[in-house]
């Protein structure tokens, strides 16, 4: 019977165990009767509950029942005493009926309890309250009977409710924990798995029950050892009532079972965590090997242009974004597995390591595939970028070659040719870069083994390889065509440079020849003071003429070259209508002037040589008459030479030119006249030999 069931009855305090003991160490049961009519059924229930509390050992020592009839009627007291016979006949050793003063004296003679001792089974005495100490020590009596034992019925009832609640909850909890713990201890793995499916949560919180038990035990121990107002301590649930030992025993059992339960929960939590990790690992693995790998299988192309490669890169970034979410789960799982490995049991290490290895292998393999695909697309983008730049360079070069060259001079042609060579060099570098990028891309594709995407990629790779090689071959052909056109254009431009150079050099030859003619007219004036000097001047003039002849021949050769170049270039040269007539005109003027110069020098040589010969001979020589004839001839040559100095050089176009200035001509003529004077003197000497002989 539980106190909670009869709580309203217990609150009426129809009977109670105060904790006091008689001289035989028997418990004292007090039945306080009141003025109101006592419900015997309720009293019987109360007595049954109270008598169920002590142990059998305590019951064997018997009870002393105090029936307080001071506020009740005799018939009620008699009924209660007789009821004790039915309720606790073998456990009551003495019944003390506390009577009111002189109230029952006449009544007692009608019913003597002591005469009914054999029938009742216990002794009944009538005693006043002040004489109750004859049978029970004052320290074992409550204050109602003049004793010093403190008793608070509501406090006892509350403690009893707590005790019974603790006892009930702890007993139920022990059964539940034992069931859970015993189920988890089964060796059969199948039964263990079935036990894991049971409800692991007890009906009550073990921590709360333990806390309640500790508080109850602390209260029991405190009430037992600490007296009230210096009196003897009072303990309604001491060793005799099995309160404290029972609480301690339950607490010990609870702690033991709860410790085992915590271990079971820990194992369950670990197993649950392991199963969750295993489930998550399989989710990651299944996705990466399923939808993740399928996404990569469908992405094998590299695109045929920059835009196509960029579109593939964007698609790949979306795939990487989806993979990143699963890689984040992988990182979290890896940390959880590492934590479990550090604190895990030996039996879980193999399974955890296997899960970790499987997860790492799949994730790293998938990450490698993603990285490989990203690198491949980046290489393809760079390849198409270089191909596009090279195509633009070839288009620019081709456009430059398709425009006809119409330069104005050789410098512009040289500049255009330099620009053409620079563009061709840039194309060469671009093609070289394209080959390097293409070869690198081909190497990456060749390393794309079947494991990379989980299938044979030979067909797909062949399309990529054919595309790359096709682009490189197309660029090579375009570059070769441009090179051929550049070679033709280079030859044409070099011929044009040569043409302009020939025209410039021919014009320069005309200028040089004009300068030689001008120098011949202005500086080649002197005829020499004697025959030797005149011969030197003639020799110099011949060399001077050779220089002019070479200049003229050089100009003619240049003009002939321009004709050939113009025929090759199919263009009209300015030289044929301007430079050649100028060259011929200047050369004609030069030859006429040179011939005149030669005639004058030859006449001067003849004049000086004959004059010097005559002037050096002695007059007494027999050839004097012959010398006179020579003198006349020499004078005639001198006069002809003087006359020729005054005559201008007449050109075919009717123009005239004089050698030097009039003063220069006068100076040259003066030398000839002086020598003619000497000849005149010589002639006079030859005509008057007589006069000259004595004087000699």
Secondary structure, DSSP 8 states (H G I E B T S, - for coil): --TTTTHHHHHTTSSEEEEEE-TTS-EEEEEE--SS---HHHHHHHHHHHHTTS-HHHHHT-EEEEEE-TTS-HHHHHHHHHHHHHHSTTTEEEEEEE--TTTSHHHHTT--GGGGHHHHSSEEEEE-GGGGGGTS-GGGSBGGGT--B---HHHHHHHHHHHHHHHHHHHHHHHHHHHHHHHHT-S-HHHHHHHHTS--S-SS-HHHHHHHHHHHHHHHHHHHHS-STTS----TTSGGGTHHHHHHHHHHHHHHHHHHHHHHHHHHHHHHHHHHHHHHHHHHHHHIIIIIHHHHHT-----SSHHHHHHHHHHHHHHHHHHHHHHHHHHHHHHHHHHHHHH--HHHHHHHHHHHHHHHHHHHHHHHHHHHHHHHHHHHHHHHHHHHHHHHHHHHHHHHHHS----SSHHHHHHHHHHHHHHHHHHHHHHHHHHHHHHHHHHHHHT--GGGTTS--HHHHHHHHHHHHHHHHHHHHHHHHHHHHHHHHHHHHHHHHHHHHHHHHHHHHHHHHHHHHHHHHHT-----SSHHHHHHHHHHHHHHHHHHHHHHHHHHHHHHHHHHHHHHHT---SGGGTHHHHHHHHHHHHHHHHHHHHHHHHHHHHHHHHHHHHHHS-TTSTTHHHHHHHHHHHHHHHHHHHHHHTS-EE-TTS-EE-SS-HHHHHHHHHHHHHHHHHHHHHHHHHH-HHHHHHH-
